């Protein structure tokens, strides 16, 4: 199946075989000149969301059947739509290599046809950049985002231009360039303010600005941005967008030590993430819930959630997600006073965050490492980790974290 190595039950095999037979019969009997492909893909979506089916296999086999039978007799635009349909499904299931293949096929088809399908090439370029970004491959991601932006400028595609600014802002954010991230997000908001169709992107950008405010310790501002995002996602029925906002709100409530609200929003987010089948978001939610269980000293559940998330991040080749797992595993080992094990996890986390140039994550790991060393009574080494974390937090302008680290340094002498 896939890297997740899900076990096929007899019931699942039966379900998937029946659905494949239905799809195959439909495609065999279909008359290409009478097919409304938009309707076909919607119908397939309904079939593929049935429980106990292995979606990646269904999408892949359906795509192959469609290409084998219809690629030479349907229009280029229809073929592009089919590849995009498959690519977006692969991406949402975490099957990134297959998603990249499908998006590259879209680009090749666009290059072989007239300029009136440049919007599809823009979409494919942006999503390739997103996949590389999810794998922490910043240079490759930036190259595709910039290519998408250039094509938008050349074709006067304003909404695509705003999408590109949003994507580039995310890269700046991940690398700690918060001023540039904010600047580009506001550029995007200015562009889409003139478009009624910009609701979805406006919702995403308000969510992103909420994350930026949260990282900088402006928790009330963060919640205000999230509250701007929620009704926009609700208006367009974007379940995944709502799941992401609820997750971010839960994180903010954790930072405010308001644990009951945090748990409520994590539950909302996880339910919606499962509903849309977003594996990566489900794992992020599991990982961030660890703070709640550490707060009530439930180390077994905290560790189980960490290990579940780690397994998924390794399968997705998400190295920063992996580093975040090591941070929390280090904290859990600290609670158990397993100093050597904790040090190993923290050092792994620092190494990954440095390799993939994510100063915020590095600072967070160093702070927790310092806390462990302080508890171990290795005050000299604890101060070194605190000071390195402080330098990074100051560079990022993370006021709440700066205060926390300074407090940790001051308490070393007590």
VOGU-3710 file (C-alpha; in Angstrom, 3 decimals, decimal comma):
1> xxxxxxxxxx> 0,000/0,000/0,000  2,048/2,943/1,242  4,742/3,869/3,704  2,138/3,790/6,484  1,995/-0,019/6,133  -1,709/-0,294/6,980  -2,934/-3,835/7,395  -5,551/-5,037/4,895  -8,421/-6,863/6,595  -10,558/-9,332/4,598
11> xxxxxxxxxx> -13,448/-6,850/4,854  -11,279/-4,049/3,461  -10,086/-6,221/0,570  -13,699/-7,085/-0,241  -14,796/-3,440/-0,151  -11,957/-2,215/-2,330  -12,490/-4,984/-4,909  -16,195/-4,166/-5,237  -15,520/-0,460/-5,646  -12,791/-1,103/-8,218
21> xxxxxxxxxx> -15,164/-3,305/-10,193  -17,813/-0,562/-10,133  -15,285/2,028/-11,325  -13,920/-0,278/-14,021  -17,388/-1,129/-15,335  -18,322/2,551/-15,400  -15,214/3,489/-17,360  -15,559/0,579/-19,780  -19,114/1,575/-20,663  -18,536/5,324/-20,703
31> xxxxxxxxxx> -18,821/7,207/-23,989  -16,021/9,823/-23,991  -17,997/12,421/-25,936  -20,838/12,230/-23,394  -18,813/12,284/-20,177  -19,006/15,248/-17,832  -15,688/14,712/-16,102  -16,433/17,152/-13,280  -19,452/15,003/-12,354  -17,453/11,782/-12,726
41> xxxxxxxxxx> -14,764/12,980/-10,347  -17,363/14,103/-7,805  -19,019/10,682/-7,990  -15,665/8,970/-7,535  -14,979/11,161/-4,502  -18,187/9,865/-2,931  -17,156/6,280/-3,592  -13,601/6,743/-2,382  -14,668/8,233/0,960  -16,412/4,992/1,889
51> xxxxxxxxxx> -14,933/3,467/5,097  -12,409/0,620/5,059  -11,069/1,410/1,611  -7,477/2,131/0,731  -7,786/5,439/-0,984  -4,331/5,663/-2,503  -4,743/2,375/-4,357  -8,192/3,390/-5,603  -7,009/6,798/-6,815  -3,927/5,327/-8,501
61> xxxxxxxxxx> -5,813/2,530/-10,239  -8,631/4,856/-11,322  -6,136/7,354/-12,747  -4,374/4,586/-14,670  -7,638/3,293/-16,126  -8,735/6,770/-17,185  -5,376/7,583/-18,795  -5,171/4,195/-20,567  -8,661/4,491/-22,068  -9,252/8,209/-22,592
71> xxxxxxxxxx> -5,949/10,131/-22,747  -5,946/10,281/-26,573  -9,582/11,173/-27,035  -10,347/13,785/-24,387  -9,275/17,403/-24,319  -6,037/18,521/-22,692  -7,969/20,569/-20,135  -10,062/17,543/-19,105  -6,932/15,420/-18,789  -5,319/18,131/-16,657
81> xxxxxxxxxx> -8,362/18,195/-14,372  -8,105/14,426/-13,905  -4,398/14,603/-13,040  -5,067/17,484/-10,625  -7,856/15,481/-8,995  -5,496/12,568/-8,418  -2,591/14,802/-7,343  -4,626/16,566/-4,672  -5,849/13,249/-3,290  -2,304/11,850/-3,194
91> xxxxxxxxxx> -1,092/15,002/-1,433  -3,811/14,862/1,219  -2,963/11,188/1,934  0,735/12,046/2,349  1,691/10,180/-0,852  3,994/12,973/-1,899  6,065/11,200/-4,541  2,903/10,190/-6,425  1,450/13,674/-5,977  4,631/15,188/-7,454
101> xxxxxxxxxx> 4,416/12,871/-10,467  0,813/13,920/-11,124  1,527/17,656/-10,681  4,520/17,417/-13,037  2,270/15,687/-15,573  -0,037/18,722/-15,334  2,861/21,076/-16,040  3,927/19,045/-19,090  0,376/19,081/-20,464  0,092/22,830/-19,898
111> xxxxxxxxxx> 3,386/23,446/-21,710  2,155/21,400/-24,660  -1,058/23,396/-25,089  -2,249/26,972/-25,456  -1,742/29,679/-22,798  -5,398/29,604/-21,706  -4,584/26,826/-19,224  -1,798/28,743/-17,498  -3,991/28,854/-14,354  -3,599/25,082/-14,036
121> xxxxxxxxxx> 0,173/25,326/-14,398  0,206/28,004/-11,691  -1,770/25,670/-9,414  0,564/22,737/-10,066  3,708/24,830/-9,481  2,345/26,155/-6,205  1,427/22,700/-4,928  4,805/21,255/-5,858  6,298/24,070/-3,803  3,952/23,192/-0,941
131> xxxxxxxxxx> 5,033/19,532/-0,988  8,714/20,505/-0,897  7,918/22,921/1,917  6,228/20,113/3,868  9,443/18,131/3,463  11,470/21,136/4,729  13,189/21,498/1,339  13,124/25,287/1,422  15,228/26,033/-1,685  13,213/23,725/-3,923
141> xxxxxxxxxx> 9,946/25,072/-2,485  10,979/28,700/-3,020  11,985/27,975/-6,628  8,515/26,636/-7,484  6,689/29,379/-5,563  8,700/32,042/-7,368  8,071/30,370/-10,740  4,360/30,396/-9,902  4,559/34,093/-8,943  6,395/34,982/-12,169
151> xxxxxxxxxx> 3,764/33,234/-14,278  0,998/35,039/-12,375  2,636/38,401/-13,031  3,105/37,565/-16,732  -0,536/36,496/-17,146  -2,000/39,176/-14,836  -3,420/36,459/-12,599  -4,060/38,466/-9,427  -5,517/35,751/-7,208  -2,696/33,397/-8,139
161> xxxxxxxxxx> -0,259/36,176/-7,321  -1,809/36,501/-3,861  -1,550/32,711/-3,419  2,139/32,877/-4,300  2,755/35,668/-1,781  1,028/33,560/0,875  3,192/30,539/0,062  6,411/32,562/0,075  5,388/34,090/3,412  5,111/30,603/4,908
171> xxxxxxxxxx> 8,697/29,878/3,864  9,887/33,127/5,434  7,980/32,257/8,610  9,525/28,785/8,869  13,003/30,313/8,563  12,325/32,949/11,211  12,032/35,938/8,842  8,871/37,212/10,513  9,007/40,755/9,124  9,171/39,494/5,536
181> xxxxxxxxxx> 6,441/36,939/6,248  4,089/39,604/7,592  4,890/41,968/4,709  4,038/39,376/2,065  0,866/38,231/3,832  -0,405/41,795/3,906  0,468/42,172/0,198  -1,691/39,147/-0,485  -4,570/40,503/1,615  -4,444/43,789/-0,275
191> xxxxxxxxxx> -4,730/41,979/-3,610  -7,642/39,710/-2,653  -9,619/42,517/-1,018  -10,790/43,310/-4,563  -12,093/39,788/-5,227  -15,264/38,182/-3,934  -13,664/34,817/-4,606  -10,787/35,533/-2,242  -12,604/34,279/0,879  -10,668/31,021/1,161
201> xxxxxxxxxx> -7,268/32,673/0,822  -8,265/35,469/3,219  -9,244/32,793/5,743  -5,876/31,065/5,345  -3,908/34,295/5,676  -5,775/35,376/8,832  -4,982/31,939/10,238  -1,305/32,366/9,316  -1,147/35,844/10,847  -2,636/34,318/14,001
211> xxxxxxxxxx> 0,219/31,816/14,110  2,725/34,659/13,665  1,197/36,622/16,556  1,135/33,504/18,724  4,827/32,787/18,155  5,656/36,356/19,126  3,721/35,989/22,368  0,758/38,163/21,352  -1,852/35,585/22,318  -4,936/37,813/22,287
221> xxxxxxxxxx> -3,971/39,147/18,841  -3,554/35,552/17,692  -7,041/34,596/18,884  -8,441/37,714/17,189  -6,937/36,669/13,834  -8,274/33,120/14,283  -11,746/34,522/14,973  -11,497/36,373/11,634  -10,535/33,150/9,893  -13,252/30,823/11,238
231> xxxxxxxxxx> -16,358/32,455/9,673  -14,596/32,660/6,313  -13,839/28,936/6,342  -17,396/28,212/7,520  -18,841/30,348/4,714  -17,146/28,250/2,040  -17,493/24,930/3,874  -13,741/24,344/4,128  -13,456/21,542/6,679  -9,668/21,210/6,526
241> xxxxxxxxxx> -9,209/24,961/7,006  -11,432/24,865/10,098  -9,460/21,906/11,450  -6,223/23,866/11,101  -7,631/26,973/12,821  -9,053/24,935/15,717  -5,664/23,255/16,121  -3,895/26,612/16,256  -6,413/27,965/18,766  -5,773/24,919/20,948
251> xxxxxxxxxx> -2,047/25,651/20,872  -2,681/29,251/21,932  -4,879/28,119/24,828  -2,072/25,752/25,881  0,311/28,721/25,934  -2,204/30,530/28,152  -2,442/27,442/30,435  -6,161/27,206/29,674  -6,132/23,446/29,349  -9,858/22,701/29,112
261> xxxxxxxxxx> -10,270/25,065/26,142  -7,144/23,601/24,552  -8,500/20,056/24,850  -11,882/21,143/23,424  -10,319/22,702/20,322  -7,877/19,809/19,811  -10,868/17,441/19,840  -12,717/19,600/17,302  -9,648/19,776/15,097  -8,877/16,051/15,241
271> xxxxxxxxxx> -12,472/15,123/14,397  -12,422/17,320/11,292  -8,914/16,176/10,258  -10,099/12,563/10,392  -13,209/13,480/8,439  -11,118/14,805/5,530  -8,414/12,138/5,897  -5,490/14,513/6,506  -2,865/12,192/7,993  -0,255/14,876/8,656
281> xxxxxxxxxx> -2,590/17,211/10,541  -3,874/14,318/12,650  -0,290/13,588/13,672  0,468/17,234/14,441  -2,616/17,361/16,672  -1,585/14,178/18,483  1,870/15,587/19,080  0,729/18,939/20,399  -1,775/17,293/22,754  1,260/15,884/24,551
291> xxxxxxxxxx> 1,507/19,178/26,495  -1,953/18,569/27,959  -1,043/15,074/29,172  2,281/16,233/30,552  0,329/18,826/32,530  -1,623/16,035/34,264  1,486/13,804/34,465  0,075/11,093/32,166  3,464/10,114/30,747  2,291/6,847/29,186
301> xxxxxxxxxx> -0,327/8,508/27,001  2,020/11,405/26,203  4,697/8,952/25,049  2,216/6,885/23,011  1,033/10,013/21,164  4,635/11,038/20,483  5,538/7,670/19,044  2,415/7,552/16,868  3,205/10,990/15,481  6,871/10,115/14,978
311> xxxxxxxxxx> 5,958/7,052/12,918  3,840/9,180/10,582  6,391/11,992/10,265  9,100/9,463/9,383  6,845/7,958/6,703  6,169/11,458/5,305  9,843/12,456/5,467  8,785/15,474/7,564  12,073/16,145/9,346  10,901/19,114/11,414
321> xxxxxxxxxx> 7,905/17,097/12,602  10,408/14,396/13,537  12,491/16,965/15,458  9,397/18,136/17,337  8,741/14,535/18,396  12,293/14,238/19,721  11,778/17,426/21,726  8,699/16,023/23,448  10,291/12,598/23,943  13,187/14,412/25,590
331> xxxxxxxxxx> 10,757/16,220/27,898  9,054/12,923/28,803  12,438/11,350/29,584  13,228/14,402/31,740  10,052/13,794/33,769  11,347/10,249/34,333  14,861/11,544/35,191  16,324/9,434/32,369  19,027/12,033/31,699  21,020/10,115/29,080
341> xxxxxxxxxx> 17,930/9,226/27,031  16,625/12,793/27,267  19,983/14,229/26,116  19,974/11,906/23,119  16,517/13,050/22,036  17,333/16,750/22,494  20,589/16,430/20,544  18,770/14,691/17,687  16,198/17,475/17,660  18,826/20,238/17,619
351> xxxxxxxxxx> 20,728/18,557/14,806  17,619/18,340/12,613  16,451/21,898/13,296  19,894/23,219/12,407  20,097/21,107/9,263  16,722/22,332/8,029  17,268/25,904/9,243  14,297/26,367/11,552  15,430/28,707/14,356  12,129/28,670/16,250
361> xxxxxxxxxx> 12,144/24,887/16,605  15,838/24,922/17,497  15,275/27,522/20,227  12,388/25,497/21,687  14,478/22,305/21,804  17,418/24,136/23,391  15,165/25,639/26,059  13,801/22,208/27,012  17,340/20,788/26,970  18,386/23,568/29,344
371> xxxxxxxxxx> 15,470/22,715/31,638  16,604/19,089/31,717  20,229/20,020/32,477  19,084/22,372/35,221  17,030/19,578/36,798  20,045/17,288/36,519  22,035/20,004/38,335  24,394/20,543/35,365  23,999/24,296/35,712  26,940/25,318/33,535
381> xxxxxxxxxx> 25,641/23,329/30,548  22,072/24,393/31,239  23,120/28,047/31,026  24,797/27,398/27,672  21,581/25,939/26,217  19,472/28,749/27,692  21,776/31,405/26,246  21,733/29,853/22,777  17,937/29,614/22,944  17,752/33,243/24,082
391> xxxxxxxxxx> 19,808/34,463/21,111  17,426/32,726/18,721  14,263/33,942/20,459  15,559/37,529/20,502  16,289/37,301/16,781  12,731/36,060/16,219  11,139/38,669/18,467  9,354/35,960/20,487  8,653/38,102/23,568  6,896/35,475/25,703
401> xxxxxxxxxx> 9,674/32,957/25,059  12,387/35,544/25,791  10,818/36,202/29,178  10,585/32,471/29,896  14,251/31,824/29,035  15,470/34,821/31,052  13,506/33,472/33,999  15,199/30,093/33,525  18,660/31,704/33,506  17,888/33,781/36,609
411> xxxx> 16,748/30,672/38,492  20,004/28,809/37,803  21,633/30,506/40,755  18,832/29,592/43,189
//
